[in-house]
């Protein structure tokens, strides 16, 4: 298939509502982890970090989405990643967002021009999508975190 013939893949959304009624405490290393040369080991951990409080700013407007597809791979968002999406954040130029376009969901970087809005994939196999007034379009939410299995 030629590159110019590649159509945008449909993002199949698996929407998961966070349960923020409980704390998700996990131990936190006090000094972090060196990604260069090893640092001296410390024999203590700092108090726990609550993942709900860290990852979710606005519980009522936050949801999780599991990614299906490869159109954002060059932005290190891969098939199977879990995204934290906040509907209360005002979309801005350059944000990565879950969008609804003509009956389908897609995950793209939003580019806001003077008189146009473009949804930019992060994979050269896919074309940018120009959004016009004729499209049924909405930004469902802005991605705040990507959680991935390594």
N, C-alpha and C positions, 0 to 999 in steps of 0.2 A: 504494500500500500504506500502510495506517495505521501510525503509529508503534508503537502497542501490539501490532500483529501482527508486527512485525519479529522474526525469529528470529535467534539468534546464528549467525554464520557460522563454518564450520569452518576452523581454522587448519591449513593444509597445511604440515607441517614439512619443511623441507629441512635435515637435520642434517648439519653439517660438523664434522669433528674437526680441531682445530688441529694444525699441525706445529710443535712447539716444539723440534725437534732442531737447527734453524738459527736464527740471529739475524735479525731483521727491522729492521736499522738504517736510519734515515732522518735526514737533517740536522735540527737543531733550532735555530731562531733564538734567540740568546742573550737578547734582551730581550722576546720575545713580539711580538705585533702589536697595535697600537692600533686599537680599534673606534670611537674618537671622532675626535679630530683626529690627523693624521699625526704620527708621531714621527720624529726624525732617523734616517736610514738608518745601519746599522752595516755595516762591511765584513767582518765575520767571523761565522761560525756556531759555535755551541757544539758539543762532541762529539755524536755521533749518539745518538739515543734508540732503544732496542730495543722495538719495538711488542709483541713477544711478552711481554717482561718487564713492560711497562706495562699491557697489557690483560688478561693472564692471570695470576691469582694462584695458582690450583691447576690445573696442566696436566692432571692425571689426571681431574679432575672437570669440566672446562670443555668446552663445545661451542658452536658457532655455529648460529644459526637464522635463516633468511630469512623475513621477515614476509609473509604473504599475507592481505590483508583490511584493513578500515578501522576496526575497533572501538576502536582505541587512538589515533586521529588527534589527539584533543585533548590527549594527553600527548606529542605530537610524535613518535609512533612510527607510521610510514607504511608502506603497501604497498611491498615491495621492500627495506626496511631490513634490515641485517644486525645481529643481536643477539649479544652475548657473554653466555652463560648459565653460571652456576656452580652445580653440583649440591651442592657442599659447604657452601654458605651456608644457615644455618637460616632458613627463611621467617619473615618478621616482618610485623606489621600495616603496611600501606601499600606493601609491596614490589610490584614488577611481576614476574610469574612466568609461566613456561610450565607450564600445568597440563594434566593428563589427567583428563577428566570423561566417564564413561560411554562410553568407546570413542573419544572424539575429543579432539584437542588444542585448547587455547585459550590466548590470551595476555591476562592481565587483571591489574589491581591487586587485591591480596588484602587484604580487610578482615576482621580477626579480632575478633569480638565475644565477649562473655562465653560464650554458649552457641551461637554460630553463626559460620559462615564464609561470606563473600559475595565473589563475583568481580565486580569493578566494571569495566565498559567505560568508555572515555573518548570516547564518541560518543553523543549523546542518541538516536540511532536504535536503540540496543540497550538491552535491559533488564539490570539486575543479575541475577546467577545465585546463588540461595541453594543452598548445598551442604548436603545432609543425610546422615545415616548410611546412607540407602538408596542413595546414589550411589556408583559406583565412582570414587574420586577420589584423585589424588596430585599433589603439586607436584613437577615434574621438576627445576626449577632456578630460581634467582633471576637476573633480568637485571641485569648490572653495567654494560654499555655498549651504546649504540645507535650504529651506524655508518651514515651515510646519504650518498647521492649528492645533491649540490645543484646 
